[in-house]
Amino acid sequence: MKHLRACVDGAIKQLSLVKTPWDRCMKSFAAFALAVTLAPAALAQHQTFVVNPDASEVKMTLKTTHEVVNGTFRVQSGSIEFDRSTRKMTGSVVVLAGSGKTGNGRRDKKMNKDILEVDQHATVSFEPKTCTGIASSGDSTIQVTGIFTLLGTPHEITVPMLVHVDATSTTAKAHFVVPYVQWGLKNPSFMFWKADDDVAIDLNLVGTISR
């Protein structure tokens, strides 16, 4: 709104140089018209991305000595507010820790109990703080920096995101690696079955942008 105020004040200053009654009348009308024209653009700087949990998904990929373990997790909720003028963001995306499915019930039970400790930490979350780049109509690539909370411990991370915006929906996709052992989680390796200390995450968020 500061930019809007500056534009209007500048226009009024220029128009104040005219002296006739007609010109003074036109000055008032022009200032009003300029404010009406610029207001929507200024207000559009503040927007909210509301995630549709049913259409969104989190995938994980863990490499081991015998196989590649693929799993999916369910998004519980997500709402992110952002300001295009300052690139600041607030809000969070929350994932249900106990919703992970890898196609092996015994493995999932061990993952929930011993690794993710879902009895004490029911959710995993990402809270974006800032971004570089601008998500505009069509496809855009941005970098989002925020706080990834795992087992109740926050970790700062920067995530590259491919954002697609159209008239009806918005999609944000990200691929990044989480050093889960470094962040305090247990490695599930046993005997001759060895797992990597890092897990790849693919985030697919679908929702709408409101102003």
C-alpha positions in Angstrom: 0.0 0.0 0.0 3.0 2.3 0.4 3.6 2.1 -3.3 0.0 2.9 -4.0 0.1 5.9 -1.7 3.3 7.2 -3.4 1.8 6.9 -6.9 -1.3 8.7 -5.9 0.6 11.5 -4.1 2.9 11.9 -7.0 0.0 12.2 -9.4 -1.7 14.8 -7.2 1.4 16.8 -6.9 1.7 17.0 -10.7 -1.9 17.8 -11.2 -1.8 20.5 -8.5 0.1 22.7 -11.0 -3.0 23.4 -12.9 -5.2 26.3 -11.9 -8.6 26.4 -13.7 -11.8 25.1 -11.9 -12.1 22.5 -14.7 -8.6 21.3 -14.2 -9.0 21.1 -10.4 -12.1 19.0 -10.9 -10.2 16.7 -13.3 -7.4 16.5 -10.7 -9.7 15.1 -8.1 -11.3 12.7 -10.6 -7.8 11.5 -11.9 -6.5 10.9 -8.4 -9.6 8.8 -7.5 -9.4 6.8 -10.8 -5.7 6.2 -10.2 -6.3 4.8 -6.7 -9.1 2.5 -8.0 -6.9 1.3 -10.8 -3.8 0.5 -8.6 -5.6 -0.8 -5.5 -6.2 -4.4 -6.8 -2.6 -4.7 -7.8 -1.4 -3.6 -4.4 -3.8 -5.9 -2.6 -2.8 -8.8 -4.8 0.7 -8.7 -3.2 -0.8 -10.5 -0.2 -2.1 -13.9 -1.1 -2.8 -17.3 0.5 -2.2 -20.7 -0.9 -4.7 -23.1 0.6 -3.7 -26.8 0.2 -6.3 -29.5 -0.7 -5.1 -32.5 1.4 -7.1 -35.0 -0.6 -5.3 -34.0 -3.8 -1.8 -33.6 -2.3 0.8 -36.2 -1.4 4.3 -36.7 0.0 6.5 -39.5 -1.4 9.7 -40.9 0.0 12.5 -42.9 -1.6 15.1 -44.7 0.6 17.9 -46.7 -1.0 19.1 -49.9 0.6 21.5 -52.6 -0.3 18.7 -55.0 -1.4 16.0 -52.7 -2.7 14.7 -49.2 -3.1 11.9 -48.5 -0.6 9.1 -46.2 -1.9 6.5 -44.8 0.4 3.7 -42.3 0.6 2.4 -40.0 3.4 -0.8 -38.1 3.7 -1.0 -34.4 4.0 -3.2 -33.3 6.9 -3.4 -29.6 6.2 -1.7 -26.7 4.6 -2.1 -22.9 4.3 0.6 -20.5 3.3 0.4 -16.8 3.2 2.9 -14.8 1.2 3.7 -11.2 0.3 5.0 -10.7 -3.2 6.6 -7.4 -2.3 8.7 -8.6 0.6 9.0 -12.3 -0.3 8.1 -13.3 3.2 5.9 -16.3 3.9 3.9 -17.7 6.9 1.9 -20.8 7.6 2.7 -24.5 7.3 2.2 -27.8 5.6 1.4 -30.6 8.0 1.9 -34.3 7.3 0.6 -37.2 9.3 3.7 -39.1 10.4 1.8 -42.3 11.0 0.2 -42.4 7.5 3.3 -43.7 5.8 2.7 -46.7 3.5 5.6 -48.6 1.9 3.8 -51.8 0.8 5.1 -53.8 3.8 2.9 -53.7 6.9 5.7 -55.1 9.2 8.2 -52.5 7.9 5.6 -49.7 8.3 4.9 -50.7 11.9 8.7 -50.6 12.7 9.0 -47.2 10.9 6.2 -45.7 12.9 7.4 -47.0 16.3 11.2 -47.0 16.1 12.0 -44.3 13.6 9.3 -41.7 13.4 8.1 -42.3 17.0 4.5 -41.4 16.0 3.2 -42.0 19.6 5.2 -38.9 20.7 5.4 -37.0 17.4 2.2 -37.4 15.4 3.1 -34.9 12.6 5.9 -33.7 10.5 5.7 -30.1 9.3 7.3 -27.5 7.0 6.9 -23.8 7.8 8.1 -21.5 4.9 9.7 -18.2 5.9 11.0 -16.6 2.7 11.3 -17.3 -1.0 13.3 -16.1 -4.0 11.7 -15.9 -7.4 8.0 -15.1 -8.1 5.3 -17.6 -8.9 3.3 -16.1 -11.7 0.7 -17.5 -14.2 2.0 -20.7 -15.8 5.1 -22.5 -14.6 7.7 -20.8 -12.3 10.7 -22.1 -10.3 11.2 -20.6 -6.8 13.5 -21.3 -3.8 11.7 -21.6 -0.5 13.5 -21.4 2.8 11.8 -22.5 6.0 11.7 -24.8 9.0 11.3 -28.5 8.7 10.2 -30.0 12.0 10.9 -33.7 12.5 10.6 -35.5 15.9 9.8 -32.2 17.4 13.1 -30.7 16.4 13.3 -27.7 13.9 15.8 -27.7 11.0 16.3 -24.9 8.5 16.2 -26.1 4.9 15.9 -24.5 1.4 13.7 -26.3 -1.0 13.4 -25.7 -4.8 9.8 -25.7 -6.0 8.2 -25.9 -9.4 4.9 -23.9 -9.2 2.1 -24.0 -11.7 -0.6 -21.4 -11.5 -3.7 -21.4 -13.7 -7.3 -20.0 -13.4 -8.6 -22.9 -11.3 -5.8 -24.4 -9.2 -2.2 -24.1 -8.1 0.4 -26.9 -7.9 3.7 -26.8 -6.0 6.2 -29.6 -6.5 9.5 -30.1 -4.7 12.2 -32.7 -4.6 14.8 -32.5 -1.8 16.9 -34.8 0.5 16.5 -35.1 4.2 19.5 -36.3 6.2 17.3 -38.1 8.7 20.1 -39.8 10.6 22.0 -36.5 11.0 18.7 -35.0 12.3 18.4 -37.6 15.0 16.4 -40.4 13.5 17.5 -44.1 13.7 18.8 -45.9 10.6 16.7 -49.0 10.0 19.6 -51.1 8.9 20.0 -54.6 10.3 22.5 -57.4 9.7 23.2 -57.5 5.9 20.3 -55.1 5.0 21.8 -51.6 5.0 19.9 -48.4 4.4 21.2 -45.0 3.3 21.4 -42.2 6.0 19.5 -39.8 3.7 16.0 -40.1 2.3 14.6 -38.4 -0.8 11.3 -36.5 -0.5 8.9 -35.6 -3.3 6.3 -33.1 -2.3 3.2 -32.5 -4.4 0.8 -29.9 -3.1 -2.4 -29.0 -4.9 -4.7 -26.2 -3.9 -5.9 -22.7 -4.7 -4.7 -19.2 -4.3 -7.0 -16.6 -2.7 -6.5 -12.9 -2.3 
